[in-house]
Structures are given as structure tokens and as C-alpha cells.
């Protein structure tokens, strides 16, 4: 049995925690970002309204100390939750690391704003119907690291900015500009009118991706998992390029393909400046 002074000490310790009130029961489908790195980048970027940050009891303090500091600095509500209540906010198959932020819905950039800001060094990424949220998140991370000026995705038959995408992007979704467009072929026409070369990635192409001149405004188009580029999209490209395969498997994951091609574009541009 605890003694009175021991109980007082325990209450004092709880009172010094960031915020120990229990979260109200809220719908589990609220927009959320989860995981240490995605939540940390969300706080740093300040690109979306954050309603509250919730920490699961038992989360490793060494990993979440920066999150606690930034949350308190920004005056955002910070709460602790028992594990069983915390699990209401996330699916059982996700690696939330005991951290999540309830947010406003994912913010899409304005397509006209991206198009209006293009210059002679433009590097655009267009995604033709990617349906797997983890693949989209990984591609956005690659695109952000390669410094693309924007990413365009179709409004239909493609995944949008979901919480799984945000998690898979490791925080990149807070920085890269992502715009939805109703028609990719119309977008291609607009880009061509602005002097942007349209480069599609396709296994049947005859041009090696490294042989293409990336030292001009370019838009790289990557197709969906398995199906690749839609026929009309492929036909509207100025050129189709391929990544040579040397093993027994005939293609790369779309995020890996994005990394290979985008960083070749950056390599060529850096080499030209030297």
C-alpha cells in the first residue's frame, strides 16, 4: 500500500509532464500524421494547422523530446494517452512509434501557381495514376530530396495525400508542392506551351535515361504500379526513356526509378555548372 507522501510525489511528477489530460474520444478517421520523423517535420514546416499532438504513454522520451519542445513552443495542445486509447487513432498495422498529430486535411498546392513559377531550370514530376499510398509517399520523399519544383497527380484513379502517404514520405509531404489536376494530357499541353520537355519513363523505350539532356526544363512522368503510363500520356511525351535492367526482374519500384532518373538530372545540371 502506498504511503500518503509517495502518492503526493507521484501526483507532482504527473503534473510536470507536458499535458496529462486524457484525449476525448474522437473519430479515428480524423486527418492525422503519425511517427516520430513525420510529426517532427510537420511541426518544423508549419505548412498545416495542427489541432493537437498525442503521445502514447511509454513512448521513448529520448525520441520525442524535440517534438515536445516544438509543440510547447508553438502553443499546440499536447496530450498523453494510454496505449489502448492511443490505438483508436491509428490502424493496427502502422508503425506510429507512439506519436501522432491531429491535423487539418493534407494541403494541395495550386496547379496554376506551380506552372506560373516555372523557369529555364524547371524540374517537374508527374505521376500517372499511382494507387499505392506507400509508393506515393516514397516518391514524394525522393522528389523533395531531388528538389523538384512540383508534383502533379490526377484527381481520379490515383491515391491522394492520405496519412499513410504522409508517413511513408518521412515528412517530405510538408515541403514538396503537390497539385491535383483533372486531366494529365491537358497539363502536358500547358507544360509544352511553356517550353517544358515531357519525358516519360517506359520499359519499352529505346533511349537510355542517362543519354537524355536534362539541362533544360523537363517534366518526368512515371506510370502506375504494373500498368505503367497510359497510352495517350505516353503518346504525348516528347521522348520515352528507360533504365537498363541487368538482373532477372524487369522493372524497378516507382520510387526507386524516380530516384535514379531525378538524380541523374541533377548530376547533369551540377556537372554543367562546373
LOVEX-406173 format. One record per residue (C-alpha): residue number from 1; residue in three letters; x, y, z. Coordinates in pm, 1 decimal, m for minus. Example, Ala and Ser with C-alpha at 12.3 -4.5 7.8 and 13.67 -1.06 7.14 Angstrom:
% LOVEX-406173
   resi   resn          u          v          w
      1    ALA     1230.0     m450.0      780.0
      2    SER     1367.0     m106.0      714.0
END
This chain:
% LOVEX-406173
   resi   resn          u          v          w
      1    UNK        0.0        0.0        0.0
      2    UNK      135.1      343.8     m100.0
      3    UNK      202.6      592.6      172.4
      4    UNK       48.1      945.7      152.4
      5    UNK      382.2     1116.3       75.7
      6    UNK      458.0      867.7     m203.0
      7    UNK      117.8      940.1     m357.8
      8    UNK      186.9     1314.5     m341.2
      9    UNK      522.1     1269.6     m516.8
     10    UNK      359.0     1067.4     m794.7
     11    UNK       94.6     1338.6     m846.3
     12    UNK      367.5     1603.3     m863.0
     13    UNK      557.1     1405.4    m1126.7
     14    UNK      242.8     1370.1    m1339.6
     15    UNK      172.0     1740.6    m1312.5
     16    UNK      514.5     1820.8    m1456.5
     17    UNK      450.1     1612.9    m1770.9
     18    UNK      367.5     1806.5    m2093.2
     19    UNK       m8.6     1754.8    m2063.6
     20    UNK     m158.8     1459.7    m1882.9
     21    UNK     m527.4     1508.7    m1955.2
     22    UNK     m690.0     1222.1    m2143.4
     23    UNK     m795.2     1285.1    m2502.9
     24    UNK    m1166.0     1295.0    m2569.9
     25    UNK    m1299.5     1010.9    m2776.4
     26    UNK    m1283.7     1138.2    m3132.7
     27    UNK    m1341.7      970.6    m3469.6
     28    UNK    m1048.2      750.6    m3569.2
     29    UNK    m1068.4      873.2    m3929.9
     30    UNK     m963.9     1228.6    m3850.0
     31    UNK     m668.6     1351.8    m4061.8
     32    UNK     m353.9     1252.5    m3877.5
     33    UNK       21.1     1230.5    m3917.6
     34    UNK      197.5      962.0    m3716.5
     35    UNK      554.7      857.8    m3646.5
     36    UNK      844.2     1049.7    m3492.4
     37    UNK     1003.4     1191.5    m3808.9
     38    UNK      679.9     1282.3    m3995.6
     39    UNK      536.7     1463.7    m3691.6
     40    UNK      867.7     1640.9    m3628.7
     41    UNK      881.0     1765.7    m3990.2
     42    UNK      514.8     1866.2    m3971.1
     43    UNK      593.8     2085.3    m3670.9
     44    UNK      904.5     2231.6    m3831.4
     45    UNK      737.8     2310.9    m4163.6
     46    UNK      430.5     2483.7    m4023.0
     47    UNK      250.6     2407.4    m4350.3
     48    UNK      m69.2     2273.2    m4192.2
     49    UNK     m282.2     2357.7    m3894.9
     50    UNK     m214.7     2113.5    m3610.1
     51    UNK     m500.2     2066.0    m3366.4
     52    UNK     m309.3     1859.6    m3113.4
     53    UNK      m18.7     1621.5    m3065.8
     54    UNK      m85.5     1298.2    m2879.0
     55    UNK      185.7     1086.0    m2719.3
     56    UNK      126.4      727.9    m2613.8
     57    UNK      221.7      651.2    m2256.1
     58    UNK      552.2      467.6    m2258.5
     59    UNK      686.2      636.1    m2574.3
     60    UNK     1063.6      675.0    m2557.7
     61    UNK     1135.0     1020.7    m2417.8
     62    UNK     1470.2     1049.1    m2595.0
     63    UNK     1299.4     1019.1    m2934.9
     64    UNK     1015.7     1260.5    m2869.3
     65    UNK     1194.1     1535.6    m2675.5
     66    UNK     1221.4     1762.2    m2982.9
     67    UNK      854.4     1704.1    m3061.6
     68    UNK      759.4     1805.2    m2707.7
     69    UNK      977.5     2116.7    m2725.3
     70    UNK      838.5     2232.2    m3061.7
     71    UNK      479.9     2158.6    m2961.3
     72    UNK      511.9     2368.3    m2647.3
     73    UNK      693.7     2648.3    m2833.2
     74    UNK      413.5     2671.7    m3088.4
     75    UNK      139.3     2660.7    m2824.4
     76    UNK      m14.0     2341.8    m2963.8
     77    UNK     m219.6     2120.7    m2734.2
     78    UNK      m10.0     1826.4    m2614.6
     79    UNK     m171.8     1522.9    m2454.8
     80    UNK      m70.7     1185.0    m2316.1
     81    UNK     m288.9      883.0    m2381.8
     82    UNK     m294.4      526.4    m2255.4
     83    UNK     m189.8      282.0    m2525.2
     84    UNK     m538.8      137.2    m2564.8
     85    UNK     m687.5      483.2    m2626.9
     86    UNK     m399.6      592.1    m2849.0
     87    UNK     m459.2      289.9    m3074.0
     88    UNK     m802.7      431.4    m3163.2
     89    UNK     m635.6      688.5    m3385.0
     90    UNK     m425.4      452.7    m3597.7
     91    UNK     m463.3      118.3    m3768.2
     92    UNK     m302.7     m181.6    m3606.2
     93    UNK      m63.5     m235.3    m3898.7
     94    UNK      113.7      102.4    m3885.5
     95    UNK      437.0      190.5    m3709.5
     96    UNK      323.5      500.5    m3520.6
     97    UNK      611.6      497.4    m3268.6
     98    UNK      377.0      631.6    m3003.4
     99    UNK      338.0      973.0    m3167.1
    100    UNK       63.6     1130.7    m3375.3
    101    UNK      m61.7     1475.1    m3467.4
    102    UNK     m425.2     1550.9    m3548.6
    103    UNK     m422.5     1797.0    m3834.1
    104    UNK     m620.7     1975.3    m4096.5
    105    UNK     m659.0     1780.8    m4420.0
    106    UNK     m349.6     1749.2    m4638.7
    107    UNK     m289.4     2071.0    m4826.7
    108    UNK     m266.2     2058.3    m5204.7
    109    UNK      m78.2     2325.9    m5394.2
    110    UNK     m246.8     2530.9    m5664.8
    111    UNK     m156.9     2390.8    m6008.0
    112    UNK     m157.3     2736.0    m6171.5
    113    UNK       76.4     2866.0    m5902.7
    114    UNK      329.2     2590.8    m5976.9
    115    UNK      300.3     2646.6    m6352.2
    116    UNK      339.1     3021.2    m6311.1
    117    UNK      664.5     2982.0    m6118.9
    118    UNK      849.9     2766.1    m6371.8
    119    UNK     1175.3     2889.4    m6525.1
    120    UNK     1452.0     2758.7    m6752.2
    121    UNK     1568.7     2523.7    m6475.9
    122    UNK     1228.0     2369.6    m6410.3
    123    UNK     1216.7     2006.6    m6298.1
    124    UNK      863.5     1873.4    m6262.5
    125    UNK      737.8     1529.4    m6160.0
    126    UNK      407.6     1393.9    m6295.3
    127    UNK      261.1     1071.6    m6156.7
    128    UNK       25.1      883.3    m6385.4
    129    UNK     m215.9      702.2    m6156.3
    130    UNK      m12.7      570.1    m5861.7
    131    UNK     m256.6      384.5    m5636.7
    132    UNK      m36.0      253.5    m5355.8
    133    UNK       m4.3      517.0    m5078.7
    134    UNK      335.0      387.2    m4964.7
    135    UNK      470.7      416.7    m5317.0
    136    UNK      335.4      770.5    m5347.3
    137    UNK      488.9      866.4    m5013.5
    138    UNK      826.1      723.7    m5114.6
    139    UNK      814.1      906.3    m5449.9
    140    UNK      732.5     1236.1    m5278.5
    141    UNK     1029.1     1185.3    m5046.4
    142    UNK     1253.2     1122.0    m5347.1
    143    UNK     1113.3     1422.1    m5533.7
    144    UNK     1165.9     1653.1    m5237.4
    145    UNK     1524.0     1532.4    m5191.3
    146    UNK     1590.3     1589.6    m5562.9
    147    UNK     1449.3     1941.4    m5539.0
    148    UNK     1160.7     1913.7    m5785.2
    149    UNK      957.9     2229.6    m5840.3
    150    UNK      628.8     2047.2    m5803.7
    151    UNK      444.9     1717.0    m5833.3
    152    UNK      122.1     1668.4    m6028.2
    153    UNK     m119.8     1381.9    m5968.0
    154    UNK     m456.6     1307.9    m6133.9
    155    UNK     m780.1     1372.8    m5949.0
    156    UNK     m923.1     1028.9    m6030.5
    157    UNK     m795.2      672.3    m6014.6
    158    UNK     m496.7      764.0    m5800.3
    159    UNK     m418.6      791.5    m5430.6
    160    UNK     m413.9     1136.1    m5269.5
    161    UNK     m241.2     1283.3    m4964.9
    162    UNK     m350.5     1032.9    m4702.0
    163    UNK     m196.1      976.2    m4360.2
    164    UNK      m17.5      667.3    m4495.5
    165    UNK      133.3      880.8    m4772.4
    166    UNK      249.0     1136.2    m4515.9
    167    UNK      407.0      864.6    m4302.7
    168    UNK      576.7      696.5    m4599.5
    169    UNK      717.5     1029.0    m4720.4
    170    UNK      907.9     1070.3    m4389.5
    171    UNK      790.2     1431.1    m4365.4
    172    UNK      856.7     1528.4    m4728.8
    173    UNK      485.7     1587.4    m4790.5
    174    UNK      515.7     1900.4    m4575.2
    175    UNK      765.6     2057.8    m4817.5
    176    UNK      707.2     1936.9    m5173.2
    177    UNK      426.1     2105.9    m5368.5
    178    UNK      164.1     1852.7    m5478.6
    179    UNK     m119.6     1959.7    m5708.7
    180    UNK     m418.1     1764.5    m5837.1
    181    UNK     m524.0     1809.9    m6198.5
    182    UNK     m835.0     1676.1    m6374.6
    183    UNK     m655.9     1580.7    m6697.2
    184    UNK     m287.6     1490.0    m6735.8
    185    UNK     m289.7     1533.0    m7112.8
    186    UNK     m417.7     1888.4    m7077.9
    187    UNK     m141.2     1952.6    m6823.4
    188    UNK      114.4     1817.7    m7070.5
    189    UNK      m10.5     2062.7    m7334.3
    190    UNK       23.0     2352.4    m7088.2
    191    UNK      377.3     2249.6    m6997.8
    192    UNK      477.0     2218.2    m7363.7
    193    UNK      342.5     2568.3    m7425.2
    194    UNK      579.3     2690.9    m7155.7
    195    UNK      876.5     2524.7    m7321.8
    196    UNK      896.8     2224.2    m7087.9
    197    UNK     1012.6     1894.4    m7237.7
    198    UNK      792.5     1597.8    m7144.6
    199    UNK      989.7     1282.9    m7060.1
    200    UNK      806.6      957.6    m6990.7
    201    UNK      966.1      656.4    m6825.1
    202    UNK      881.8      330.2    m7000.3
    203    UNK     1044.0      m11.2    m7015.8
    204    UNK      993.1      m34.5    m7392.7
    205    UNK     1173.6      294.6    m7463.0
    206    UNK     1486.3      296.2    m7680.4
    207    UNK     1655.5      599.2    m7519.8
    208    UNK     1865.2      548.1    m7205.6
    209    UNK     1765.7      789.7    m6927.0
    210    UNK     2131.3      898.0    m6890.9
    211    UNK     2155.1      984.4    m7262.8
    212    UNK     1877.1     1240.9    m7241.0
    213    UNK     1976.9     1606.8    m7198.3
    214    UNK     1833.6     1717.3    m6863.0
    215    UNK     1989.8     2063.8    m6885.9
    216    UNK     1664.4     2228.9    m6989.2
    217    UNK     1314.9     2249.6    m6841.3
    218    UNK     1188.8     1892.5    m6802.1
    219    UNK      884.1     1714.2    m6667.8
    220    UNK      935.9     1347.8    m6581.1
    221    UNK      626.3     1125.8    m6597.5
    222    UNK      617.6      798.2    m6406.5
    223    UNK      340.9      543.8    m6450.8
    224    UNK      144.2      336.4    m6205.2
    225    UNK      248.9        9.0    m6048.3
    226    UNK      235.5     m268.8    m6305.7
    227    UNK       45.0      m83.4    m6579.9
    228    UNK      294.1      193.8    m6649.6
    229    UNK      196.0      502.0    m6849.9
    230    UNK     m148.5      532.5    m7003.4
    231    UNK     m135.9      510.9    m7383.8
    232    UNK     m235.9      873.1    m7453.8
    233    UNK        3.4     1003.4    m7191.1
    234    UNK      290.1      804.3    m7344.8
    235    UNK      198.8      926.7    m7694.1
    236    UNK      201.7     1289.4    m7576.0
    237    UNK      555.5     1264.6    m7436.8
    238    UNK      839.7     1426.5    m7630.3
    239    UNK     1057.2     1126.0    m7552.0
    240    UNK     1037.9      797.4    m7363.8
    241    UNK     1340.5      689.5    m7161.1
    242    UNK     1430.9      365.5    m6989.5
    243    UNK     1650.3      248.0    m6704.6
    244    UNK     1850.2      m54.0    m6827.3
    245    UNK     1790.0     m370.5    m6625.5
    246    UNK     2075.2     m616.4    m6568.3
    247    UNK     1907.2     m877.4    m6349.7
    248    UNK     1621.5    m1116.8    m6397.1
    249    UNK     1347.9     m876.7    m6276.4
    250    UNK     1232.2     m640.5    m6548.7
    251    UNK     1147.8     m322.4    m6358.6
    252    UNK     1215.1     m111.9    m6050.4
    253    UNK      976.7       11.6    m5785.7
    254    UNK      842.1      350.4    m5896.7
    255    UNK     1011.6      537.0    m5610.7
    256    UNK     1348.6      381.0    m5697.8
    257    UNK     1300.2      468.4    m6065.2
    258    UNK     1219.0      826.9    m5962.8
    259    UNK     1541.2      845.7    m5762.8
    260    UNK     1758.4      705.2    m6040.9
    261    UNK     1626.2      945.0    m6306.1
    262    UNK     1583.1     1260.4    m6097.2
    263    UNK     1931.6     1240.6    m5951.2
    264    UNK     2076.5     1183.7    m6297.7
    265    UNK     1903.6     1507.0    m6398.4
    266    UNK     2063.1     1682.1    m6101.1
    267    UNK     2403.6     1527.0    m6176.1
    268    UNK     2398.4     1661.1    m6530.9
    269    UNK     2296.7     2007.1    m6414.6
    270    UNK     2569.1     2020.8    m6149.6
    271    UNK     2829.8     1899.6    m6398.9
    272    UNK     2730.9     2174.2    m6643.4
    273    UNK     2786.8     2443.9    m6383.3
    274    UNK     3141.7     2328.6    m6311.3
END
